[in-house]
Amino acid sequence: MPIKIAEENGNQQVVRRYKHTMRKSPYLVSLLLLLAATTLTLLNIYIADLIHVIVKSPGPLEFETKYGLYRRCTRKSPIPNSLFLMPSHPLPSSDVLYTMPELGTIDNEGDGWQCQEFPTRSECAEFGEKFCVLWSTAGYSAQLSLVPCLVSLVSLLFIFLHRGQKTARARARRQQWKLVSVTMLIHCLLQILSIALILHVFRTDGRFEARGSHLDKSFDFGVASAIISGAVALMLTFTGMAARAGKPWAAGTSAKKARRHRRTRSGQVVPVPEGTAIPPEQIVTVGEVRAAAVVESPDERTSLLAGQERVVAGGGDVRATDENV
């Protein structure tokens, strides 16, 4: 909880609320995990390997198809040991062999893969709009999840690259965990939506009912990205709440107990001789001592005014410069 520190302002006593600042190490860990989650999200979007379908034909070839959020890749390859057939089982004629579907504009991916955009308008018209709506929504959700990642990245970089006053940097560390936690939670939810839609299509669509159909590495990338972003949100929230409560492992040095200062009944922080036993109700933290020192130290403007009002040596109210006029 925020701690109250009493300050003297003329004849009035002003109470200021002191809040502990989260240390930098949780933000550094969050930055590394954020970069990992963003990378996995990009791999989930742009690698065409969400669902892998393998269809074995009666002949010596097998046909593989990999489905991504925006592309489909297909290739045919020989079946190992397919030449060692029994004489009583001759190869079927070529007219009954499985043929690959006609592809439109294709890109060569290497290793025999030929890719095209997916899903196409003709497929949506043939298999129904429901599949296309679900698949497109999964793609939009995955792409939209990159926006909170970008916001979190800018917020974390601001903490490490900010070169303002020490109090401004401390204020940023004290507040930014809320923004990063919310944005990473949004990223996690959007990834879960995309994963759930792909899983629903995989279980219900007829084209994935073949025995060789399975979820592949791009799907795993999406699951890992959602887990990491959810873990970052939980970790930062827990650490931020612990720092506000004054836990030293979360707030760092500012939450440690001061050995040479105590709090008076009026709420002021005052020094005590070294080795003095301090009652539990008068214990203060290092952060409170630093805050009280900042309050009590005069600024440059106060020092100049004090210098102008200083009387000359020997008494009198006339300044030394006034005598030479």
C-alpha positions in Angstrom: 0.0 0.0 0.0 1.2 3.6 -0.6 2.9 5.1 2.4 2.2 8.6 3.8 5.0 11.0 4.4 4.5 14.3 6.2 6.0 17.5 4.9 6.2 20.9 6.5 4.9 23.6 4.2 4.9 26.9 6.2 2.6 26.4 9.1 0.7 23.6 7.5 1.6 19.9 7.4 1.1 18.3 4.0 0.8 14.5 3.7 2.3 13.0 0.5 1.7 9.5 -0.6 4.8 7.5 -1.3 4.6 4.6 -3.8 7.3 2.0 -4.3 8.8 1.5 -7.8 9.2 -1.8 -9.5 12.7 -2.8 -10.2 14.0 -3.1 -13.8 14.7 -6.8 -13.9 11.0 -7.9 -14.4 10.7 -5.4 -17.3 13.9 -6.9 -18.9 12.5 -10.4 -18.6 9.2 -9.2 -20.0 11.0 -7.6 -23.0 12.8 -10.8 -23.9 9.6 -12.9 -23.6 7.7 -10.2 -25.6 10.2 -10.5 -28.5 9.8 -14.3 -28.3 6.0 -14.1 -28.4 6.1 -11.7 -31.3 8.5 -13.9 -33.3 6.3 -16.9 -32.7 3.2 -15.0 -33.8 4.9 -14.0 -37.1 5.9 -17.6 -37.7 2.3 -18.7 -37.0 1.0 -16.2 -39.6 3.5 -16.6 -42.4 4.6 -20.2 -42.4 2.1 -22.4 -44.3 2.1 -25.3 -41.9 -0.9 -25.1 -39.6 -2.5 -28.4 -40.9 -0.6 -31.1 -42.7 -2.6 -33.6 -44.8 -0.9 -36.7 -46.3 -2.9 -38.8 -48.8 -1.5 -42.1 -50.1 -2.7 -43.1 -53.5 -3.0 -46.7 -54.8 0.1 -46.1 -56.9 3.7 -45.4 -55.9 3.1 -41.8 -55.0 1.8 -39.9 -52.0 0.4 -36.4 -52.0 1.0 -33.9 -49.2 -0.8 -30.6 -48.6 0.1 -28.0 -46.0 -2.4 -25.3 -45.0 -1.4 -21.9 -43.7 -3.5 -18.9 -42.8 -3.0 -17.4 -46.2 -1.3 -20.0 -48.3 -1.6 -23.7 -49.3 1.3 -25.8 -50.4 1.1 -29.1 -52.2 3.6 -31.7 -53.5 3.8 -35.3 -54.5 6.6 -37.7 -53.6 7.3 -41.4 -54.1 6.4 -43.9 -51.4 9.4 -45.7 -50.0 9.8 -49.3 -51.0 6.8 -48.9 -53.3 8.5 -51.0 -56.1 8.6 -54.1 -54.0 5.0 -55.2 -54.8 3.7 -58.8 -54.9 3.2 -60.1 -58.5 -0.4 -60.8 -57.7 -0.9 -57.1 -57.0 0.0 -55.2 -60.1 0.0 -51.4 -60.3 -3.4 -50.0 -61.2 -3.8 -48.2 -64.5 -2.9 -44.6 -64.6 -6.5 -43.4 -65.0 -7.4 -44.4 -61.5 -4.4 -42.9 -59.8 -4.9 -39.9 -57.5 -4.3 -36.6 -59.3 -3.3 -33.3 -57.7 -5.8 -30.5 -57.8 -5.3 -27.8 -60.4 -3.4 -24.9 -59.0 -3.7 -21.3 -60.0 -0.8 -18.8 -59.4 1.9 -20.9 -57.7 5.2 -20.2 -56.0 8.0 -22.7 -55.8 9.0 -23.2 -52.1 11.7 -25.7 -52.9 11.8 -29.5 -52.1 9.0 -30.0 -54.6 6.4 -27.7 -52.9 4.1 -25.6 -55.0 2.1 -22.9 -53.1 -0.9 -20.7 -53.9 -3.1 -18.3 -52.0 -5.7 -19.9 -49.7 -8.7 -19.9 -49.5 -9.7 -18.9 -53.0 -13.1 -17.6 -54.0 -13.8 -20.7 -56.1 -13.2 -22.9 -53.0 -15.5 -20.7 -50.9 -18.2 -21.0 -53.5 -17.7 -24.8 -53.7 -17.3 -25.8 -50.1 -19.5 -23.0 -48.5 -18.8 -19.6 -47.0 -18.7 -20.9 -43.4 -15.3 -22.4 -43.8 -13.9 -19.2 -45.4 -15.4 -17.0 -42.8 -13.9 -19.1 -39.9 -10.5 -19.4 -41.6 -10.3 -15.7 -42.5 -11.4 -14.7 -39.0 -8.5 -16.8 -37.6 -6.1 -15.0 -39.9 -7.4 -11.5 -39.0 -7.2 -12.4 -35.3 -3.6 -13.5 -35.6 -2.6 -10.4 -37.5 -4.5 -8.1 -35.1 -2.6 -9.6 -32.2 0.6 -8.0 -33.4 -0.8 -4.5 -32.5 -0.7 -5.0 -28.7 2.8 -6.6 -29.1 4.0 -3.4 -30.8 2.4 -1.2 -28.0 4.1 -3.3 -25.4 7.4 -3.1 -27.2 7.3 0.7 -27.3 6.3 0.9 -23.7 9.1 -1.3 -22.5 11.7 0.4 -24.7 10.6 3.7 -23.2 11.5 2.4 -19.7 15.1 1.4 -20.8 15.8 4.3 -23.2 14.2 7.1 -21.3 16.8 9.7 -20.3 14.8 12.1 -18.2 15.0 12.9 -14.5 15.4 10.0 -12.0 11.9 10.7 -10.7 10.4 10.5 -14.2 12.1 7.1 -14.8 10.9 5.8 -11.5 7.3 7.0 -12.3 7.5 5.1 -15.7 8.6 1.9 -14.0 5.8 2.4 -11.4 3.0 2.7 -14.0 4.0 0.9 -17.2 3.5 -2.6 -15.9 -0.3 -2.0 -16.1 -0.2 -1.1 -19.8 2.1 -3.9 -20.7 0.0 -6.5 -18.7 -3.2 -5.4 -20.4 -1.7 -5.4 -23.9 -0.1 -8.8 -23.5 -3.4 -10.2 -22.2 -5.2 -8.8 -25.3 -2.5 -10.5 -27.4 -3.1 -13.8 -25.6 -6.9 -13.6 -26.1 -6.5 -12.9 -29.8 -4.1 -15.8 -30.3 -6.5 -18.1 -28.4 -9.3 -17.0 -30.7 -7.3 -17.8 -33.8 -6.1 -21.2 -32.4 -9.7 -22.1 -31.4 -11.1 -21.4 -34.8 -8.3 -23.4 -36.6 -8.9 -26.3 -34.2 -12.7 -26.2 -34.8 -12.2 -26.2 -38.6 -9.7 -29.1 -38.3 -12.2 -31.2 -36.4 -15.3 -30.4 -38.5 -14.2 -29.9 -42.1 -14.3 -32.9 -44.4 -11.0 -32.2 -46.2 -9.1 -32.8 -43.0 -10.7 -36.2 -42.3 -7.9 -38.2 -43.9 -5.9 -40.5 -41.7 -2.7 -38.6 -42.3 -4.1 -35.2 -41.3 -2.5 -33.5 -38.2 -1.8 -30.1 -36.7 1.7 -29.0 -37.4 4.4 -26.6 -36.3 2.7 -23.3 -37.2 -0.2 -24.3 -34.9 2.4 -25.0 -32.2 3.9 -21.6 -32.7 0.5 -20.0 -32.1 -0.1 -22.0 -28.9 3.4 -21.1 -27.6 2.9 -17.5 -28.4 -0.4 -17.4 -26.4 1.2 -19.2 -23.4 4.1 -16.8 -23.3 2.0 -13.6 -23.6 -0.4 -14.9 -20.9 2.6 -15.7 -18.6 4.0 -12.2 -19.1 0.7 -10.6 -18.2 0.4 -12.7 -15.0 4.0 -12.2 -14.0 4.0 -8.4 -14.4 0.6 -8.1 -12.6 1.8 -10.2 -9.7 5.2 -8.3 -9.5 3.6 -4.9 -9.8 1.1 -5.6 -7.0 4.0 -6.9 -4.9 6.0 -3.8 -5.5 3.1 -1.6 -4.5 2.8 -3.6 -1.3 6.5 -2.9 -0.6 7.9 -6.4 -1.1 11.7 -6.0 -1.4 12.1 -8.8 -4.1 9.7 -6.7 -6.4 10.5 -3.1 -5.4 14.2 -3.5 -4.9 16.3 -1.4 -2.5 13.5 1.2 -2.0 11.4 -1.3 0.0 14.2 -2.4 2.4 14.1 -1.2 5.9 16.2 1.9 6.8 18.5 1.4 9.8 19.3 5.0 10.7 15.9 6.7 10.2 12.5 6.4 11.8 9.0 7.9 11.5 7.7 10.2 14.2 4.2 10.4 15.4 3.5 13.4 13.1 4.6 11.3 10.1 8.0 12.9 9.5 11.1 10.9 8.7 14.0 11.8 11.0 17.5 10.4 11.5 18.5 8.4 14.5 22.0 7.4 15.8 23.5 4.3 14.4 22.6 1.2 16.5 19.4 2.7 18.0 16.6 0.2 18.4 13.6 1.4 16.3 10.1 0.3 17.3 8.1 -1.6 14.6 5.5 1.1 14.2 8.3 3.7 13.5 10.2 1.7 10.9 10.6 3.4 7.5 12.0 2.1 4.2 14.9 3.4 2.1 12.5 4.8 -0.4 10.7 6.9 2.2 14.1 8.2 3.4 15.1 9.2 -0.2 11.7 10.8 -0.8 12.0 12.8 2.5 15.5 13.9 1.5 14.3 15.2 -1.9 11.5 17.2 -0.2 13.8 18.8 2.4 16.6 19.7 -0.1 16.2 23.3 -1.4 16.1 23.8 -5.1 18.1 26.3 -7.1 15.5 29.0 -7.1 15.2 28.8 -3.3 18.9 29.1 -2.9 19.1 32.2 -5.0 16.3 33.9 -3.1 18.0 33.1 0.2 21.2 34.6 -1.1 19.5 37.8 -2.1 17.9 38.2 1.3 21.0 37.6 3.2 22.1 40.7 5.3 25.6 42.1 5.1 28.2 41.4 7.7 28.1 43.9 10.6 24.3 44.2 10.6 22.0 46.5 8.7 19.4 46.0 6.1 21.3 47.5 3.2 23.0 45.2 0.8 26.7 45.8 -0.1 25.8 46.8 -3.7 23.4 49.5 -2.5 26.2 51.4 -0.7 28.1 52.0 -3.9 25.3 53.7 -5.7 
